[in-house]
Amino acid sequence: MEAQLVDTLSDGELKAEIFSTELPGEFKVIYRDAANNELEDILLTGISSYKQRETEIRDRLRQLNEGAPLRKTGERGAASEY
């Protein structure tokens, strides 16, 4: 089973694509710019629904829109770290 797109959030010209992975409690968020280039690829773990972290995802979109530095690709975002 592959990761499945469950939602897309946007802020200005940036967007966050949220995928459900094969592992329970794990979601992948890919942040993209207006040209659809990947900016960040973050794993969220230890949650039952991405909705639990939607505020943090939207905050990160806003930060990226304001020019925040990029995180490493594949960096994990545990529930207590985000």
Backbone as a ProteinNet text record, in pm:
[ID]
protein_1_A
[PRIMARY]
MEAQLVDTLSDGELKAEIFSTELPGEFKVIYRDAANNELEDILLTGISSYKQRETEIRDRLRQLNEGAPLRKTGERGAASEY
[TERTIARY]
84.2	0	88.1	59.1	134.5	70.6	144.6	89	-25.3	-132.3	-248.6	-270.6	-292.4	-321.2	-454.6	-453	-576.5	-625.1	-534	-576.1	-464.4	-500.6	-405	-444.5	-349	-370.5	-285.4	-327.1	-247.6	-239	-133.2	-111.7	-41.5	-108.6	-50.6	-28.6	93.3	125.4	184.9	202.3	257.7	145.9	177.2	78	145.5	65.8	109.6	20.1	80.8	7.1	25.1	-84.8	-80.9	-117.9	-29.1	-47.2	-56.1	-142.9	-149	-53.4	38.4	133.8	79.8	159.7	118.9	117.7	192.1	204.2	97.1	27.3	-72.3	-7.4	-74.4	-23.7	85.5	109.1	214.6	156.8	190	148.1	269.9	270.3	378.6	323.3	397.3	356.9	464.4	424.1	515.9	474.3	565.4	542.2	595.6	515.8	553.1	534.4	616.8	603.8	507.4	492.9	397.3	427.8	555.8	595	588.7	532.5	518.1	650.9	753.5	881	868.7	927.2	923.2	1017.6	964.5	1044.4	1086.9	993.8	1019.3	935.2	985.9	919.2	930	820.3	822.2	730.5	775.8	691.9	636.1	506.5	441.4	407.7	445.9	423.9	348.5	292.3	226.5	92.6	22.5	-108.2	-209.4	-335.5	-438.2	-496.5	-484.4	-536	-448	-423.4	-344.4	-414.8	-545.8	-621.9	-570.1	-511.4	-453.9	-338.2	-276.9	-159.9	-183.4	-308.1	-338	-290.1	-304.8	-259.3	-109.7	-31.7	113.6	150.9	76.2	101.9	75.8	-35.2	-66.8	35.9	81.8	185.1	313.1	350.8	473	457.2	339.9	314.2	335.3	279.9	294	441.3	515	657.5	734.6	707.4	775.5	739.8	616	571.4	644.4	685.5	757.7	909.1	955.8	1098	1176.2	1110.1	1180.2	1275.2	1386.5	1479.2	1412.3	1456.3	1401.2	1459.5	1379.9	1425.7	1480.5	1551.9	1605.4	1491.5	1505.5	1406.4	1397	1274	1251.9	1261.5	1282	1290.9	1160.2	1170.7	1050.3	996.9	866.4	799.8	711.6	771.6	693.7	596.8	492.6	386.8	441	544.9	598.8	701	740.7	846.6	795	675.4	627	577.3
-118.9	0	124.4	216.1	340.5	446.9	554.1	668.4	726.7	765.6	820.5	965.5	1050.7	1191.5	1202.4	1269.8	1285.8	1430.3	1526	1666.3	1753.1	1871.9	1973	2104.4	2165.9	2296	2397.8	2524.1	2625.1	2753.1	2827.9	2960.1	3041.4	3140	3214.6	3120.9	3119.5	3033.3	2899.9	2878.4	2752.5	2657	2526.7	2428.2	2315.2	2247.5	2130	2014.5	1911.9	1791.2	1692.3	1640	1550.6	1410.5	1315.9	1177.6	1087.3	987.9	882.2	772.9	728.8	624.5	486.9	383	246.1	220.3	298.3	276.4	352.5	286.2	355.8	468.5	581.1	693.5	773.5	750.3	823.1	891.2	1019	1097.9	1167.8	1184.8	1253.3	1385.3	1492.6	1624.1	1672.9	1705.4	1760.3	1904.4	1995	2138.2	2171.5	2244	2278	2427.2	2477.3	2617.7	2629.9	2751	2778	2698.8	2666.7	2590.5	2439.5	2398.9	2259.1	2193.4	2274	2220.4	2182.1	2067.9	2023.3	2106.9	2163.4	2242.4	2158.9	2084.5	2000.1	1874	1769.9	1640.2	1598.7	1607.4	1586	1469.6	1384.2	1277.4	1319.7	1302.7	1326.1	1189.5	1164.2	1033.1	1044.3	932.2	924.7	995	1005.4	1072.1	983.6	996.3	915	984.5	1117.1	1193.8	1316.8	1351.3	1471.7	1595.4	1587.7	1701.9	1744.3	1647.6	1679.9	1778	1782.3	1866.7	1971.5	1990.7	2084.8	2226.1	2268.5	2402.3	2416.8	2314	2318.8	2318.1	2241.2	2236.8	2374.5	2436.2	2570.5	2673.6	2660.2	2751.1	2737.7	2613.7	2592.2	2651.1	2635.9	2697.5	2848.3	2909.9	3054.6	3091.3	3013.1	3039.7	3031.3	2927.2	2912.4	3027.7	3070.3	3182.6	3310.9	3319.3	3436.8	3421.8	3311.4	3294.7	3217.3	3138.6	3059.1	2960	2925.3	2826.5	2689.6	2613.2	2480.2	2380.6	2279.8	2168.7	2060.6	1966.6	1854.5	1767.4	1714.6	1624.5	1499.3	1456.7	1335	1353.9	1476.2	1502.1	1461.5	1392.2	1346.6	1455.5	1461.2	1555.6	1480.3	1430.3	1358.4	1454.9	1399.7	1481.7	1585.5	1552.4	1646	1742.6	1722.7	1804.4	1917.5	1909.7	2005.4	2130.2
0	0	0	-85.7	-94	-5.5	15.1	87.6	5.2	73.7	4.5	46	-52.7	-26.6	46.9	162.8	240.4	243.6	220	220.4	164.5	121.6	77.8	143.1	212	275.3	201.9	201.5	132.1	212.7	182.7	241.6	134.6	80.5	-30.6	-147.7	-199.7	-313.3	-270.8	-141.4	-91.9	-53.3	-59.6	-17.8	58.4	139.2	213.9	172	114.8	78.3	192.8	244.2	359.7	313.5	343.7	302.8	424.5	417.5	516.9	469.1	555.4	516.6	553.6	525.8	557	706.6	782.9	926.6	1003.6	1093.2	1175.1	1255.4	1262.4	1340.7	1273.9	1143.7	1072.9	949.5	935	819.9	761.7	631.4	561.4	508.9	531	481.7	385.4	264.7	165.1	139.1	169.7	146.3	8.2	-71.7	-209.3	-234.9	-329.4	-368.6	-486	-538.4	-646	-772.9	-796.1	-914.2	-889.2	-775.7	-735.2	-698.6	-670.5	-624	-477.3	-440.4	-302	-216.6	-108.9	-15.7	103.8	159.3	276.2	267.2	331.5	339.2	485.4	558.8	703.3	740	832.2	885.4	1020.2	1036.3	1164.5	1221.9	1345.5	1405.2	1536.6	1578.4	1707.7	1715.2	1602	1601.5	1529.1	1564.2	1498.9	1376.2	1370.7	1257.4	1236.6	1111.9	1085.3	1139.3	1157.6	1209.9	1347.2	1422	1551.9	1537.7	1420.3	1397.7	1290.5	1249.2	1141	1173.3	1296.8	1335.7	1312.1	1350	1331.2	1183.2	1103.2	958.7	897.7	936	885.5	932.8	1057.3	1108.1	1026.5	992.7	914.4	774.2	714.3	583.9	591.2	694.7	713.1	729	809.5	830.4	698.9	620.7	491.6	398.7	402.2	320	358.2	484.8	534.1	521.2	459	432.7	536.6	620.6	722.3	656	724.1	668	655.1	555.8	532.1	631	665.1	748.8	658.3	717.4	641.1	589.8	468.3	411.5	496.7	524.3	601.2	751	795.9	939.3	1004.8	1115.3	1184.6	1274.2	1282	1370	1467.2	1576	1676.7	1742.9	1801.3	1859.7	1956.4	2030.9	2129.7	2071.8	1946.7	1887.5	1801.3	1748.8	1650.4	1715.1
[MASK]
++++++++++++++++++++++++++++++++++++++++++++++++++++++++++++++++++++++++++++++++++

